[in-house]
Amino acid sequence: MQPSSLWVNGAEVPNTLVIIDDSDINRAVLESIFSDVYAIEHASDGREGLELLQRGKDDVCAVLLDVVMPVMDGVELLRQLDKQGLLPQIPVFLVTAEASSEVTRLAYDLGVVDVISKPVIPYIVRRRVSSVVELYQARRRLGGVVEQQQSRLLEQARQIVDLSIGMIEALSTAIEFRSGESGSHVRRIRDITAFLLRETELGDGLSGEQIDQIALAAVMHDVGKIAIPDAILNKPGRLTPEEFEIMKTHTVQGSVLLSKIPQMRAHPIYGYARDIALHHHERWDGRGYPEGLKGDEISIWAQIVSIADVYDALVSPRVYKSAFGFDEAVAMISGGQCGVFSPRLLRCFLRVESRLRSLYECPGSPGAEDPS
């Protein structure tokens, strides 16, 4: 059983997921999806669920709620939680086969963060729930921040929640289907990008907010791989020239996908995200793809994501190769075996590379996955 609360960065955050459903089978299915991440509590009707939430509200990170239940149904439970002021503190997901337009509208009006239709698809519901839980936990950790800073950061968190249905679900689906990679890969790309912008002159002229936006945009660099066939994406051997041409289209596909998400187009990270998705395989000498950009025609953020992606791919195991050691990876990048990078970018990267190794589980041990 996972602990009911966790200490993260010196702050205690709730870690109990409450499942309220009158079906034993439905509760068991949902528990199997989340039991490795959260402590799980059950209730078989709304009244029992309300009592459970009143007793342990400080430990609850999210509620998965059915609609049709005996004693007290899900809609009435939402009304009670709304009266008691608990909905702003605890994200509630309606997980139901009764997702009519009227029920959905009423649920959103009462304050649920998402409505998920049964039967659930495990990897999708896990991503949707976990993304929002992380945001609520981040908001709780902001308690000691001054009011002005807190308001600004919470607004950013709310904007990210608004993107979750489109951007984060698309990204999560892409990650699930990527061979030999995981969510820890995209988190490391984000962290490496932010580190290079903050700790070297590569970030000169950029504000802290812009760096945060670029780092978040870097997470979506490979979102276009969702359009690549599994037979190519999961191929353990070298791709044929024809297969490689298809693989290269993930850059354009990612740019197109991001442009089709309305919430994304209105978000400050959109320009960075689309540019990175489209151009992170361009090279300084003009021999990259898809547009053959050369030199400073490539934005500094696309260049940084490019070298971060190459570095992480080298030191991590993939379906087509074992992990290289850190020193060997650095030698390959410096020697031009992985394409040509800007001399300035390469100089900055080499100066701080030894500190990047701390992003991996065991510094000096290639391929270790991020335990988070």
FIKE-841373 format. One record per residue (C-alpha): x negated, y, z. Coordinates in pm, whole numbers, plus 50000, padded with zeros to 5 digits. Example, Ala and Ser with C-alpha at 12.3 -4.5 7.8 and 13.67 -1.06 7.14 Angstrom:
2
<drendren east="48770" north="49550" up="50780"/>
<drendren east="48633" north="49894" up="50714"/>
END
This chain:
372
<drendren east="50000" north="50000" up="50000"/>
<drendren east="49870" north="50343" up="49908"/>
<drendren east="49852" north="50599" up="50194"/>
<drendren east="50161" north="50819" up="50235"/>
<drendren east="49945" north="51131" up="50204"/>
<drendren east="49598" north="51210" up="50071"/>
<drendren east="49326" north="51464" up="50146"/>
<drendren east="49217" north="51640" up="49827"/>
<drendren east="48960" north="51922" up="49833"/>
<drendren east="49019" north="51969" up="50206"/>
<drendren east="49399" north="51984" up="50180"/>
<drendren east="49655" north="51718" up="50265"/>
<drendren east="49891" north="51635" up="49979"/>
<drendren east="50193" north="51398" up="49982"/>
<drendren east="50156" north="51060" up="49813"/>
<drendren east="50487" north="50875" up="49870"/>
<drendren east="50715" north="50805" up="49575"/>
<drendren east="51080" north="50746" up="49671"/>
<drendren east="51291" north="50525" up="49441"/>
<drendren east="51668" north="50559" up="49493"/>
<drendren east="51866" north="50305" up="49289"/>
<drendren east="52130" north="50048" up="49377"/>
<drendren east="51975" north="49786" up="49146"/>
<drendren east="51708" north="49564" up="49300"/>
<drendren east="51569" north="49493" up="48953"/>
<drendren east="51542" north="49861" up="48859"/>
<drendren east="51364" north="49942" up="49186"/>
<drendren east="51122" north="49654" up="49131"/>
<drendren east="51044" north="49766" up="48775"/>
<drendren east="50973" north="50124" up="48883"/>
<drendren east="50765" north="50009" up="49179"/>
<drendren east="50551" north="49792" up="48949"/>
<drendren east="50472" north="50100" up="48738"/>
<drendren east="50359" north="50321" up="49028"/>
<drendren east="50252" north="50097" up="49318"/>
<drendren east="49881" north="50125" up="49231"/>
<drendren east="49897" north="50505" up="49256"/>
<drendren east="50153" north="50594" up="49523"/>
<drendren east="50298" north="50456" up="49844"/>
<drendren east="50654" north="50343" up="49759"/>
<drendren east="50975" north="50383" up="49961"/>
<drendren east="51317" north="50249" up="49854"/>
<drendren east="51679" north="50341" up="49906"/>
<drendren east="51982" north="50162" up="49758"/>
<drendren east="52226" north="50456" up="49763"/>
<drendren east="52229" north="50833" up="49790"/>
<drendren east="52308" north="50856" up="50159"/>
<drendren east="52029" north="50619" up="50253"/>
<drendren east="51798" north="50815" up="50023"/>
<drendren east="51898" north="51147" up="50181"/>
<drendren east="51821" north="51017" up="50530"/>
<drendren east="51486" north="50884" up="50411"/>
<drendren east="51394" north="51218" up="50252"/>
<drendren east="51498" north="51416" up="50560"/>
<drendren east="51276" north="51199" up="50781"/>
<drendren east="50965" north="51200" up="50563"/>
<drendren east="50994" north="51500" up="50331"/>
<drendren east="50637" north="51614" up="50402"/>
<drendren east="50495" north="51285" up="50267"/>
<drendren east="50712" north="51263" up="49953"/>
<drendren east="50543" north="51355" up="49624"/>
<drendren east="50837" north="51271" up="49393"/>
<drendren east="51182" north="51109" up="49380"/>
<drendren east="51309" north="50874" up="49107"/>
<drendren east="51688" north="50894" up="49129"/>
<drendren east="51968" north="50694" up="48968"/>
<drendren east="52309" north="50853" up="48900"/>
<drendren east="52570" north="50579" up="48945"/>
<drendren east="52541" north="50441" up="49300"/>
<drendren east="52781" north="50346" up="49581"/>
<drendren east="52839" north="50555" up="49898"/>
<drendren east="52677" north="50869" up="49752"/>
<drendren east="52588" north="50902" up="49384"/>
<drendren east="52283" north="51077" up="49243"/>
<drendren east="52457" north="51403" up="49153"/>
<drendren east="52595" north="51446" up="49506"/>
<drendren east="52253" north="51372" up="49651"/>
<drendren east="52108" north="51648" up="49431"/>
<drendren east="52369" north="51889" up="49566"/>
<drendren east="52272" north="51799" up="49924"/>
<drendren east="51901" north="51840" up="49851"/>
<drendren east="51973" north="52176" up="49688"/>
<drendren east="52166" north="52297" up="49995"/>
<drendren east="51880" north="52196" up="50222"/>
<drendren east="51619" north="52371" up="50008"/>
<drendren east="51423" north="52053" up="49931"/>
<drendren east="51433" north="52062" up="49551"/>
<drendren east="51168" north="52335" up="49514"/>
<drendren east="50934" north="52128" up="49734"/>
<drendren east="50986" north="51779" up="49587"/>
<drendren east="51009" north="51705" up="49213"/>
<drendren east="51314" north="51488" up="49138"/>
<drendren east="51338" north="51281" up="48821"/>
<drendren east="51676" north="51147" up="48712"/>
<drendren east="51617" north="50793" up="48582"/>
<drendren east="51947" north="50675" up="48444"/>
<drendren east="52135" north="50495" up="48168"/>
<drendren east="52412" north="50757" up="48209"/>
<drendren east="52219" north="51042" up="48048"/>
<drendren east="52520" north="51212" up="47889"/>
<drendren east="52485" north="51576" up="47789"/>
<drendren east="52708" north="51682" up="48080"/>
<drendren east="52510" north="51482" up="48338"/>
<drendren east="52183" north="51609" up="48194"/>
<drendren east="52297" north="51974" up="48201"/>
<drendren east="52427" north="51942" up="48557"/>
<drendren east="52108" north="51770" up="48674"/>
<drendren east="51886" north="52046" up="48530"/>
<drendren east="52114" north="52313" up="48677"/>
<drendren east="52073" north="52154" up="49020"/>
<drendren east="51694" north="52147" up="48987"/>
<drendren east="51565" north="51813" up="48854"/>
<drendren east="51236" north="51846" up="48668"/>
<drendren east="51307" north="51576" up="48407"/>
<drendren east="51573" north="51329" up="48292"/>
<drendren east="51440" north="50988" up="48186"/>
<drendren east="51665" north="50740" up="48006"/>
<drendren east="51681" north="50371" up="48092"/>
<drendren east="51539" north="50131" up="47996"/>
<drendren east="51214" north="50306" up="48080"/>
<drendren east="50893" north="50275" up="47878"/>
<drendren east="50628" north="50221" up="48148"/>
<drendren east="50334" north="50423" up="48012"/>
<drendren east="50557" north="50717" up="47916"/>
<drendren east="50744" north="50740" up="48248"/>
<drendren east="50414" north="50704" up="48437"/>
<drendren east="50257" north="50992" up="48245"/>
<drendren east="50560" north="51217" up="48277"/>
<drendren east="50591" north="51162" up="48650"/>
<drendren east="50220" north="51174" up="48732"/>
<drendren east="50165" north="51496" up="48536"/>
<drendren east="50432" north="51679" up="48733"/>
<drendren east="50321" north="51529" up="49067"/>
<drendren east="49968" north="51656" up="49005"/>
<drendren east="50104" north="52004" up="48939"/>
<drendren east="50311" north="52006" up="49258"/>
<drendren east="50012" north="51881" up="49456"/>
<drendren east="49798" north="52156" up="49305"/>
<drendren east="50058" north="52412" up="49405"/>
<drendren east="50056" north="52287" up="49763"/>
<drendren east="49676" north="52319" up="49778"/>
<drendren east="49711" north="52687" up="49696"/>
<drendren east="49854" north="52762" up="50040"/>
<drendren east="49542" north="52938" up="50162"/>
<drendren east="49504" north="53161" up="49856"/>
<drendren east="49598" north="53527" up="49879"/>
<drendren east="49944" north="53615" up="49751"/>
<drendren east="49839" north="53776" up="49424"/>
<drendren east="49612" north="53486" up="49326"/>
<drendren east="49875" north="53234" up="49432"/>
<drendren east="50144" north="53393" up="49216"/>
<drendren east="49918" north="53395" up="48912"/>
<drendren east="49809" north="53032" up="48951"/>
<drendren east="50162" north="52911" up="49021"/>
<drendren east="50282" north="53083" up="48705"/>
<drendren east="50013" north="52897" up="48511"/>
<drendren east="50128" north="52572" up="48673"/>
<drendren east="50488" north="52644" up="48577"/>
<drendren east="50380" north="52711" up="48218"/>
<drendren east="50202" north="52376" up="48211"/>
<drendren east="50516" north="52205" up="48345"/>
<drendren east="50711" north="52367" up="48059"/>
<drendren east="50468" north="52201" up="47817"/>
<drendren east="50495" north="51856" up="47972"/>
<drendren east="50786" north="51726" up="47765"/>
<drendren east="50608" north="51809" up="47439"/>
<drendren east="50235" north="51859" up="47474"/>
<drendren east="50148" north="51633" up="47766"/>
<drendren east="50370" north="51344" up="47653"/>
<drendren east="50218" north="51357" up="47304"/>
<drendren east="49867" north="51373" up="47450"/>
<drendren east="49935" north="51092" up="47696"/>
<drendren east="50073" north="50867" up="47424"/>
<drendren east="49765" north="50931" up="47213"/>
<drendren east="49534" north="50847" up="47503"/>
<drendren east="49719" north="50520" up="47573"/>
<drendren east="49654" north="50403" up="47217"/>
<drendren east="49293" north="50507" up="47191"/>
<drendren east="49062" north="50209" up="47184"/>
<drendren east="48793" north="50193" up="47449"/>
<drendren east="48876" north="50532" up="47599"/>
<drendren east="49090" north="50653" up="47887"/>
<drendren east="49226" north="50956" up="48064"/>
<drendren east="48887" north="50991" up="48232"/>
<drendren east="48730" north="51062" up="47891"/>
<drendren east="48947" north="51367" up="47826"/>
<drendren east="48899" north="51489" up="48184"/>
<drendren east="48523" north="51471" up="48137"/>
<drendren east="48545" north="51661" up="47808"/>
<drendren east="48743" north="51928" up="47994"/>
<drendren east="48488" north="51940" up="48277"/>
<drendren east="48182" north="51944" up="48049"/>
<drendren east="48335" north="52224" up="47841"/>
<drendren east="48411" north="52434" up="48148"/>
<drendren east="48065" north="52366" up="48294"/>
<drendren east="47878" north="52474" up="47980"/>
<drendren east="48084" north="52792" up="47953"/>
<drendren east="48041" north="52883" up="48322"/>
<drendren east="47682" north="52776" up="48382"/>
<drendren east="47513" north="52890" up="48059"/>
<drendren east="47513" north="53195" up="47834"/>
<drendren east="47755" north="53014" up="47603"/>
<drendren east="48037" north="53166" up="47806"/>
<drendren east="47909" north="53523" up="47786"/>
<drendren east="48193" north="53763" up="47711"/>
<drendren east="48465" north="53520" up="47822"/>
<drendren east="48674" north="53581" up="48132"/>
<drendren east="48733" north="53311" up="48392"/>
<drendren east="49091" north="53280" up="48268"/>
<drendren east="48975" north="53230" up="47909"/>
<drendren east="48731" north="52960" up="48019"/>
<drendren east="49012" north="52781" up="48204"/>
<drendren east="49228" north="52801" up="47891"/>
<drendren east="48952" north="52665" up="47667"/>
<drendren east="48880" north="52379" up="47909"/>
<drendren east="49249" north="52284" up="47914"/>
<drendren east="49265" north="52307" up="47534"/>
<drendren east="48965" north="52071" up="47511"/>
<drendren east="49179" north="51794" up="47661"/>
<drendren east="49375" north="51786" up="47335"/>
<drendren east="49079" north="51755" up="47098"/>
<drendren east="49170" north="51404" up="46981"/>
<drendren east="49549" north="51424" up="47004"/>
<drendren east="49568" north="51362" up="46626"/>
<drendren east="49451" north="51004" up="46677"/>
<drendren east="49813" north="50920" up="46751"/>
<drendren east="49857" north="50919" up="46371"/>
<drendren east="49571" north="50676" up="46302"/>
<drendren east="49672" north="50309" up="46246"/>
<drendren east="49578" north="50068" up="46525"/>
<drendren east="49385" north="49847" up="46283"/>
<drendren east="49142" north="50133" up="46223"/>
<drendren east="49146" north="50287" up="46570"/>
<drendren east="49080" north="49952" up="46741"/>
<drendren east="48838" north="49806" up="46487"/>
<drendren east="48533" north="49667" up="46674"/>
<drendren east="48296" north="49689" up="46378"/>
<drendren east="48181" north="49963" up="46143"/>
<drendren east="48456" north="50132" up="45945"/>
<drendren east="48458" north="50103" up="45567"/>
<drendren east="48428" north="50430" up="45372"/>
<drendren east="48801" north="50417" up="45304"/>
<drendren east="48881" north="50357" up="45671"/>
<drendren east="48651" north="50639" up="45779"/>
<drendren east="48830" north="50880" up="45546"/>
<drendren east="49155" north="50789" up="45722"/>
<drendren east="48993" north="50825" up="46065"/>
<drendren east="48871" north="51174" up="45971"/>
<drendren east="49229" north="51289" up="45916"/>
<drendren east="49290" north="51290" up="46295"/>
<drendren east="49150" north="51644" up="46301"/>
<drendren east="49412" north="51779" up="46060"/>
<drendren east="49684" north="51561" up="46214"/>
<drendren east="49605" north="51702" up="46559"/>
<drendren east="49627" north="52059" up="46434"/>
<drendren east="49962" north="51988" up="46265"/>
<drendren east="50100" north="51811" up="46572"/>
<drendren east="50014" north="52099" up="46804"/>
<drendren east="50170" north="52349" up="46563"/>
<drendren east="50499" north="52159" up="46581"/>
<drendren east="50537" north="52195" up="46959"/>
<drendren east="50735" north="52517" up="47017"/>
<drendren east="50619" north="52560" up="47379"/>
<drendren east="50259" north="52521" up="47266"/>
<drendren east="50278" north="52793" up="47003"/>
<drendren east="50389" north="53040" up="47272"/>
<drendren east="50115" north="52941" up="47517"/>
<drendren east="49782" north="53127" up="47549"/>
<drendren east="49583" north="52807" up="47491"/>
<drendren east="49742" north="52737" up="47152"/>
<drendren east="49478" north="52911" up="46942"/>
<drendren east="49196" north="52738" up="47125"/>
<drendren east="49367" north="52396" up="47119"/>
<drendren east="49446" north="52403" up="46748"/>
<drendren east="49097" north="52526" up="46657"/>
<drendren east="48931" north="52259" up="46871"/>
<drendren east="49150" north="51977" up="46738"/>
<drendren east="49079" north="52082" up="46380"/>
<drendren east="48708" north="52169" up="46403"/>
<drendren east="48541" north="51960" up="46675"/>
<drendren east="48381" north="51739" up="46408"/>
<drendren east="48233" north="52029" up="46210"/>
<drendren east="47853" north="52048" up="46216"/>
<drendren east="47606" north="52338" up="46223"/>
<drendren east="47454" north="52235" up="45887"/>
<drendren east="47794" north="52224" up="45714"/>
<drendren east="47803" north="51844" up="45686"/>
<drendren east="48095" north="51794" up="45922"/>
<drendren east="48467" north="51768" up="45852"/>
<drendren east="48743" north="51847" up="45764"/>
<drendren east="48647" north="52189" up="45618"/>
<drendren east="48268" north="52172" up="45601"/>
<drendren east="48226" north="52484" up="45814"/>
<drendren east="47868" north="52597" up="45870"/>
<drendren east="47684" north="52785" up="46146"/>
<drendren east="47886" north="53042" up="46336"/>
<drendren east="48187" north="52980" up="46114"/>
<drendren east="48254" north="52720" up="46386"/>
<drendren east="48387" north="52874" up="46710"/>
<drendren east="48170" north="52833" up="47019"/>
<drendren east="48446" north="52635" up="47195"/>
<drendren east="48475" north="52388" up="46907"/>
<drendren east="48094" north="52352" up="46908"/>
<drendren east="48091" north="52284" up="47282"/>
<drendren east="48368" north="52023" up="47262"/>
<drendren east="48178" north="51862" up="46975"/>
<drendren east="47860" north="51807" up="47176"/>
<drendren east="48060" north="51709" up="47487"/>
<drendren east="48251" north="51449" up="47284"/>
<drendren east="47931" north="51304" up="47136"/>
<drendren east="47757" north="51292" up="47475"/>
<drendren east="48048" north="51118" up="47649"/>
<drendren east="48092" north="50871" up="47362"/>
<drendren east="47724" north="50776" up="47380"/>
<drendren east="47706" north="50716" up="47756"/>
<drendren east="48042" north="50536" up="47775"/>
<drendren east="48130" north="50187" up="47646"/>
<drendren east="48349" north="50173" up="47338"/>
<drendren east="48522" north="49888" up="47156"/>
<drendren east="48249" north="49905" up="46891"/>
<drendren east="47942" north="49944" up="47118"/>
<drendren east="47793" north="49924" up="47466"/>
<drendren east="47700" north="50236" up="47661"/>
<drendren east="47365" north="50401" up="47603"/>
<drendren east="47156" north="50524" up="47895"/>
<drendren east="47163" north="50896" up="47967"/>
<drendren east="46803" north="50951" up="47861"/>
<drendren east="46856" north="50757" up="47538"/>
<drendren east="47173" north="50956" up="47463"/>
<drendren east="46986" north="51284" up="47513"/>
<drendren east="46708" north="51166" up="47282"/>
<drendren east="46961" north="51073" up="47013"/>
<drendren east="47134" north="51411" up="47034"/>
<drendren east="46803" north="51602" up="47036"/>
<drendren east="46669" north="51397" up="46745"/>
<drendren east="46962" north="51470" up="46518"/>
<drendren east="47095" north="51112" up="46511"/>
<drendren east="47443" north="51242" up="46602"/>
<drendren east="47460" north="51535" up="46362"/>
<drendren east="47311" north="51884" up="46369"/>
<drendren east="47406" north="52121" up="46651"/>
<drendren east="47336" north="52491" up="46695"/>
<drendren east="46984" north="52542" up="46837"/>
<drendren east="47133" north="52772" up="47103"/>
<drendren east="47399" north="52518" up="47196"/>
<drendren east="47144" north="52237" up="47209"/>
<drendren east="46908" north="52445" up="47423"/>
<drendren east="47183" north="52525" up="47675"/>
<drendren east="47306" north="52167" up="47682"/>
<drendren east="46960" north="52022" up="47745"/>
<drendren east="46894" north="52272" up="48024"/>
<drendren east="47196" north="52153" up="48229"/>
<drendren east="47245" north="51795" up="48107"/>
<drendren east="47099" north="51635" up="48420"/>
<drendren east="47373" north="51804" up="48624"/>
<drendren east="47644" north="51669" up="48392"/>
<drendren east="47556" north="51317" up="48499"/>
<drendren east="47731" north="51383" up="48830"/>
<drendren east="48063" north="51368" up="48641"/>
<drendren east="48013" north="50994" up="48612"/>
<drendren east="48069" north="50744" up="48892"/>
<drendren east="47705" north="50652" up="48939"/>
<drendren east="47456" north="50908" up="48807"/>
<drendren east="47204" north="50724" up="48592"/>
<drendren east="47445" north="50438" up="48526"/>
<drendren east="47592" north="50485" up="48179"/>
<drendren east="47952" north="50405" up="48107"/>
<drendren east="48081" north="50436" up="48461"/>
<drendren east="48441" north="50553" up="48452"/>
<drendren east="48566" north="50843" up="48657"/>
<drendren east="48744" north="50684" up="48957"/>
<drendren east="49005" north="50959" up="48976"/>
END
